[in-house]
Amino acid sequence: MTALVGTRVYPYALPQLPTLPAITYALTSEPTEHCQNETYSRIKRANVRVQCWATSWDGAIALGAVAEDCLDGFKGFLGGATGVRCVVTLTNSVDLGDELPQWKRRILDFEVWYTPPPG
């Protein structure tokens, strides 16, 4: 993915005059999960939206495919060995144009199940 976007990965929104391709991401919801079993009560779920921006449909779809390959099915630690243990699954994808005709995007929605560090 770095070969395609370099450091052009932004939280929430693109900068005003972006260089494309680029990626934006945002936490869209973090519903509370209730469980009777104390053992599993620390498991959390977050819904994260990843938007893959490009100047063409082919570019947006290709970048989306790379993002999906990197994230869908990921199991491990985010933030290094002392980070957050998580499992990531793709739940939805859609292709959209933008108000500017030269911007195309593939939107990927992921569900992230994680266990926060103790504390």
Helices and strands as residue ranges (DSSP letters): H 2-5, E 9-11, E 22-29, G 38-40, E 44-54, H 57-71, E 75-78, E 84-97, E 104-115
